Amino acid sequence: MELTATVDAHPGRLLADVIQGLAMGEGARTALLSDRETLTYSALSARINQYARWAIASGIAKGDTVGLMMPNRVDYLAIWLGITRVGGIVALLNTQLTGSSLAHCIKVANARHVIVDAALQAPLMAAVPLLEVVPAVWTCGAGTERRIDVAAGTLDGAPLRPEEDRGVTIHDRALLIYTSGTTGLPKAAHVSHRRILNWAFWFAGLIDAAPEDRMYDCLPLYHSVGGVVATGCMLVAGGSVVIAEKFSATSFWDDIARWQCTAFQYIGELCRYVLKAPASPNEQAHRLRVICGNGLRGEIWEAFKARFAIPRILEFYAATEGNFSLFNVEEKVGAIGRIPSFLTHRFPAAVVRFDVGACVPLRNAQGFCERCAADEVGEAIGRIGERDEGGGQFEGYTSAAETEGKILRNVFKPGDAWFRTGDLMRRDAQGFFYFVDRIGDTFRWKGENVATLEVAEIVAGAPGVVEATVYGVAVPGTDGRAGMAAIVIAPSFDVAAFRRYLTDRLPSYAVPVFVRILPRLAITETFKQKKQELMREGFDASAPTDPLYVNDPASAAYVALDSNAYQRIVAGKVRL
């Protein structure tokens, strides 16, 4: 809180200014490292200034948007820090997007310029014909003609002169960061300079970041955690960031040891993949003192910490566009954090009762929402307001309709407004929050709510199961949705033992009705499972596909689901 208090106290100071201040005092200290390039604070600050001058020379006005499509590179940070320093807004484009999805992201950002790595030029140019307004394209890397790295490299790297200052403050927009797009087209969330600095200083304080620290960052730089939190918390503290081009479970510990990292940032299933990887000679030969991230599930928490000798885990909950965060500083296994009683007035969050079928919070006779009791599952929400009013800011999206869709109004009293996280949580009697599921993933079956994430944890722990995801599928003639598990299996998998394992640990309504065996599970670049296509395909066995099973009550076993059995289920002749 002491660190973040300096943000509002100096509204004209941006992250680039913090880096420049460190460059002037300890410029020889290493800021960014990678297998391709290493930059000291002096070199990073100079490169930021070069890209700022490139933006000025290219006619990028304050408020103009520039798309950035580049793999993890040292220059990635220098580019957006430079452009935003002089008032440009940088849209961080997912490097895996192609075609209409990529065109959509450029369009909603209203980008007039796009900077693309030479290796990604082909997918970008394939998306350009789908745009109504064609942006100016700049490339970075050898083999191209219009190179931003070459153009910026000829410019002065000295601090900006007064006449080059455009009066950018923390209240101005800096970035557009996109949602993952796991449930539809990505939404572009506004991120101000104030938000960037708050994230950086807040996490620097939470992990006690120091100049001697070195953060390993293998997460995508277009993501808020990989690109702002992991990097910013080190850069404001004078520490170093190792930029890995991509995540590899097999070489993870070799990299941690080679770079002598003291911290790493995780997200989603990264820890699960590392835990399942073969033993590495370096998995305990490291200098780590803390790991920080979100998504370390309770069932692997202690095993991960013990096997890899992790001194401290800082699990947290946050969303790019969200207006509150939770931090588990006490290392309560499985919890995503809590808000200390002395801070509840500043960070008001609540869990409200929720109608799973209608996907909306419940309202009482007076039309207001009701807070959940201890351990009751509901939607987590955060009060919208200024700090002195007891609330958090919601900066919204480029779409006004999408922004309004995330706001819940007249919640506990007339006129109040709260941010909808879209996440189901529960809070225990001690105030710890636990993530349950995403709204839309939880479904009703046989009159009961089924949380897919909780069931998936049980399924993934079954003998012979390597990976698992769970979702609900519609069955003609039945209410709600039936549970379906898609799993990746080892040679030792036994379907009969699998069913016994599940029935011993799950209530009958939560045992998956259908099971699909896949060669692998598709995930996003931030390690979130892609379930939408699996949900659309359902349990259809009318065409050759992966092995399918149905839980047959008559034989108390999972039996092969062929096209004849599928037709009987669809016709309502089989009781599930």
N, C-alpha and C positions, 0 to 999 in steps of 0.2 A: 504494500500500500504506500510505503514511503517512496518507492521508485516510481510508481504510476502517478503519484501526486505531482511529480515534476512535469508531466505531460501537459496538463492544463495550465500550469504556471508559466510555461514557455510556448505559447500557441504558434510562434513562428519557427519553432525547431522541428525538423523532420528527421526521419531515420538517417537520411543521407548526411544531415548536419551532425548527428551524433557520431557517425563514422568519420567524418572529416575532423571532428574534434579529437578523436583518438589518433587519427593520422598525424595530426600536428604535435601530439604529445609522445606517442609511442609508435611512430610510423613503420618501424622495422618489424613490428610484431606481425606474425602470420594471421591473416583473416580467413582466407578461403584456400582449401587444398583439394586437388583431384589428381587423377592419373594423367590428365592432360595438361594441367596448369596450376600454379600456385600464385596467390596474390597476397602481398603484405597490405596493411591498412593504408599505407601511402599509395600503393599501386591501385588498390580498390577505389579509394577516394578519387584519384586522378581519372580512372576509367569512368566512374560515375559522372564526373564533370564533362568528360568528352561526349558521353551519350546525351547529357543535358544540352550541350551546345549543338549536337547533331539535331536534336528535336527543334531547337530554335531556328537553325539554318534550314530545316525542312519545312518550316511554316506550320508546325504543330502548335496551335493556340491553346491557351488555358481552357480545359474542358474537353478538348478533342481526345478521341479514343484511338489507341494503337493496339492491334492484336499482336500477341507474342506466342509463337508456336515453336518451341525449342526443347530438346531433351535436356536432362540435367547437365548443366554446364556452369562454370564459374561466371561466364558472361551473362547468364540469365539474370542474375541478381543485379549486376551492374547496369544492364539495360533498363529494367523497370525502375530501379532507384534513380537513374539519371533522368528518364523521361518524366516521371512523376514529380521530380524536384522542381521542374519548371512548369508544372500545372497540367501536363498530359495525364490521361487515364489509361492504364494498361490492362487489357483484357487477357487473362492467362488462359490460353487455349489448350485443351486436352490434346496431347500429341497422338492419341490413339484414334481420334475422331476422323471420319472420312465423309464424303458425299453430303447428303442433306443435313446430317447432324452437325457437321463442321460449318456448313453454310448458315445454319440456324444460329450458331453461337456468334459468328461474325456479324450477322444481321442484327440480332438483338443488342449487340454492343454498339452498333452504328459505327463500326471501325472504318476510318478513312485510310489507314495505313495498316499493313500487316508485316511483321518481321518473322521470317521463317528460317529455320536451319536448312542448309542445303540438302540434307538427307530427307527432309520432309516436304520439299518443294512440289513433288509430284502429286501427293494427295491434296495439297492446298490448291494447286492449279486445276485439279479435277473438280473442286468445289466452287471455284470462281464463276463458272457459267450459270450456277444456280442463284447467284446474287443479283439483285436489281441494281445495286450500286457497287461498282468494282473498285476495291481499294488499291492504293499504290503498294506494290510488293517489294520488300527489301529482304535480301538473303544474308545469311551469316555462314561463312565457311567457303572453302576452296571450291573451284569449279563453276562459279557463278559470276555474273557480270556486275549486277547492282548490289554491291556488298556493303552492308551497314558497318561491319567491323573495320573494313578498310577506310570507309568514309569518316567514321568517328575517330579512327586512329591518327588521322592527320590534324585533329583539332587539339586545342590547348587543354591540358588537364589541370591547370591551376584553379584555385577557388573561383567561383563565379563573381564577376564584377557587379557593383551595385546596379548598373544599367541592365544587367541580365536577370536581375531578381524580379519575379512576377508576383511577388506578394502571396505566395502559396502558404497556407496555414494548415494546422491539424484538422480544421473543419472541412477542408476541401477533399473531394473524392480522389483516391489514388488508384485503386484496383477494381477490376471486376473479376470475381472468383466464382466459378460455376459449381452448381450442385453436381453430384456424381452422375445423374441421369439414369439411375438403376430402374426408375419407375416411369420413364418418359424422357422427353427432351430436356436438356439441362436448363436451369434458370441461372441468370447472371446476377449475383449478389453484389451490392455496393459495399466497398470497404474504404473507409476514410483513412487519412494519415493518422488521425487520433487513434483509430482502432488498431492500426499496425503498431504504433508505439505502446499502446496499452498491452497488447499481446506480448510484445517483446520484453517490456519491463516486468510485467506480471510473472511471466515464466522464468525470467532471470532471477527474480526474487524467490520463487518457489523452489528452484533447484540449486539456489546459492551459486549461481554462475560466477566464475572468476576468470581472470586472464589466463590462468594455467589450464583451463578446461578445453577439451576438444570434443565436439559433437559429431557423431556419425549420422549422416542424413542420406538414407537410400530411398526416401519417399519422393514422389513426384513434386517438382518445384512449382507446378501449377496448382497445387493443393494448398489450402491455408496452413495445415500443420507442417508439411514438408517445406513449403516455400516461405512462410513468414514466421511461424512459431519456432521451429527448430533452428532456423538461421538467425532470426532477430534476437532471440534470448542470448545467444553467444556474442553477436556483434555489438550489442549495447554494453556488454560486460568486458569487452576487449579480448574475448576468447576466440577460438578457431572453429571452423566448420569444415568437415570433410564431405565433399559433394560426391556421392557415388552415383554412377550413371543409372544403375538399376539395382533392385534387390535380388540377392541370390542366397537361398538357404544354405547351400553347400559351402559357399566361400565366406559366409557372414562373419564367423569368428576369426578367420584368417585376416579379414579386413580390419576388424576391431583391434586385433593385436598389432597388425602391421602399422596402422596409423596411430597407435597408442591412444586410443580414444578413452575419455573418462565418462562419456554419456552417449546414449543413442535414443532416437525418437522412434516410437513404434505406432502402428495403427492397425485396426482390424485384425486379420488373421496372421499377421507377420510372426507373432510369437508362437503361434501354433505350428506354422511351417518350420520354424527353427527348431522347435522341440521335437518334431518328427524326423528331422534330418539325422543322418548318421553321426556318430560321435566324432568330434574334431579335437585334435591335440591342443588347440588354442581356446577351447570353450571355457576354460577357467584360467587361462594364461593371459589375463587382461588387466587393465587399470580402471575398469568401470567403477564408478561410485554411485551412479544413479541412472535409471532409465525412465523415460517419460512418455506417456501416450494414452490412448484410449482404445478399449476393446479387448483388454486382457481379461478373459473370462475366468470366473472363479474356479472352474474345474481343472484349469491348468496352471493357475497362479503359483501355488506352492511348489509344484513340480518344476516349473520354469526357474523360479528363484533358487531352488536347491541345486538343480543340475548345473546351472551356469554361474553359481556363486554371485548372485546379484545383491549388492549391499542394500539398495533402496529402490523401491518402485513408486513412482508418482503417477497414479491413474487419475484421469480427469474426464469430464464430460463437457463438450462444447460443440457448437455448430458455427459454420462460417458466418451465417446471417443472424445467429442467435443473440439474445440480449442478456443472457446470464450463463455462468459456467459453474461447474462443481469440481471440487478437488479432494482427492482421498489422501490427504497428507499423513494420515495415521496408519496407512497400509492395511485397512480393513479388507480382508480377502473377499473379492467379488463385488465390493461396493464401488460406485463411481464417484463418491464424495459426499460431502455434506456442507451446509452453510452454518458456521458457528453462530451461536445465539447473538453475539455482539455485532454480527454483520447482517442479520436478517433484515434490518431496516434499510440497508443499502442495496442488498441483492435479493429482493423478494421473489421467491419461486414457490410454486404450489403444485400439488398433484390433485386433479379434479376428477370426479366420477365421470365415467365414459360409457357411451353406448357403442359397443363393438359393431353391431349390425348396421347402424346408421352412420358410424364413423364421426360422431360429434359428441362433445361433452354433454352430459345430462343437465337438464334445468329443473329446478323445483317449481312449486306452484306459484311462487313469486317471480319466476323467470330468471333466477340467478343460478350460478353453478355452485356445487357443494364440494368442499375439500374431502379427500379420501381419509379414511381412518388409517391407523398404523397398519402397514403391510397390505393394504387394499390397493389393487392395481388401477391406475387411471392415467390420464394424459398430463404430462409435465408442461407447465406454462410459466412464463416470466413476465412480471409487470413492466409495461412500457412507460418510460418517463425519464426525466433528468435525474442526475445523481442526488441533488438536494431534495427532490421529491420522493426519493425512495423508489428507484426503478432503473432500468437499463434502456439504452437507445436501441431502436430497431431501424437500421438504415435501409432495409428493403431491397427490392430487385429493380431491374430496368423496366419491368412490366408493372404498371399500377394495379392491375387486376390480381396479379400473383402476390403483390405486396399485401393488398387488402385481404386476400385469402388466408394469410398467416396471422391475421389479427382477430382476436376474440374480444368482443365488446360487451359492456354491461355484465361483467363477470360476477363480481361480489357486491357491486353497488352501481347505481346509474352513472354512466359516463366513463367508467374506467376501461382500460384497454390492456390486454395481455398478449404476449407472443406465444403462438402455438408451436411447440417443438415438433409435433407429429410423432412423438415417442411415448410409449407406454412405460411407466415406471411405478415403483412402489417405494415407500419410505418407511423404515422401521421405527421402533419406539425411541431409538437413540438419535434419530435424525439422518441416518445414512440412506442415501438414494441407491436404488438398484435398477439397472436397465432391464426391461422385460422384453420389449419387442417394438418394431416399427408399426405404426398404425397402418392398416392395410395388409400387414402380414398376419397378425392375429386373426383368427376366424372362430366361428361357432360351429360345433358339431354335437349332436345329441343334446342340445340345450346348454352346452358348456362352452366357455371360452378356452381356446387352445392357443398358447403363446408359442409360435414357431421356434423362436430362439431357444427357449427352455427345452423343448422336445429335441431340437437338433443337438443340444449338448449331450443329452442322454444317448441319442442314436450314435453320435460320433465316438462315444466311449465304449461301444459294443465291440467285442472281440472280432477282429478281421475287418473292421470298418476303418478306412484310411481318412476319408472326408465325408461330410454329410451336410445336406441342407433340407429343410422341411417347409412345406407350403400347403395351402388348401386348394382343392379342386372341386368344381361343381359336379354334382351327380344328378342326372335327371330324376325327378320324382322325390327328391329328398330336400329337407331344409338345411340351410347352412352350407358348409363345405367340408368335404372329407379330407383328412390329413394324408399327405403323400410325402415320402422321403426319397430323395435322390442321393445315392451313395456311391462312393468309389471304394472298391474292396481289395483286400489282399488275398493271396491264394488260399489262406487258411479259413476264409469266411465260410460259415455254415448257416444256412437260412433257418433251420429249425432252432439252433442255439440262439440265433439272433432274435427270433420271436420270444423265446423264453426270457431272454435278457430284458427285452422291452416290457413285457407283461409283468415282470417282477418289480419294475421301477416306475411305471407310468400308470395312471388311471386308465380304465378301458377306453374311454372316449378320446384319450390323447395318443393311444397306440396308432401309428400310421396305418390307414386302411390299404394304401397302395405303396409299393416299393419299386423303384426304378434303379437299375444298376448301370452306371455310366463309366466310361474310361477315364474321365476327368470332369471336374466342375469348373465352369467358366467364372472368372472373377473380374472385377474392375481393377484399375491400376492402383487403387487404394485398398485392395484386398477385401472388397465387399462382394458377396456372392450375387451373381446375376440369376434371379429366379423368374423373371417375367416370361421368358420364352418357355421355360419348363412348365409354368402355370398355364400358358396358352395350349401347350401340347397335352397337358393333363395325363389321363391314363389310357388314351386311345391306343388300342392294340389291333386296330383294323388293318394297319400297314406294318411291314417289318420295321422293327425299331430295337432299342436296347431291351434286355431282359426285364420283364415286368412281373410283379407278384401282387396278389390280392389277399388280404387277411380273411380267410374263410371261417366264419363262426362255426359251421357244421363240423369241420375237421380240426378246428383249433390249430390251424397252421397257415403259413403263407404258401399259397399254391400258385403255379404259373398262370399268368393271365394271357390267354390267347384271344383270337378274334371272336370265337364263339362265346366265350365267357364275357367278353366285353359287350357283345350285343345283348346278352341276357341281363347284364347290369343296367345298360341303357334302357332296356325295355321294362325295367322294374321287376324282373323275375328273381332277383337275388337280393336277399336281405343282408345289408352290410352292418 
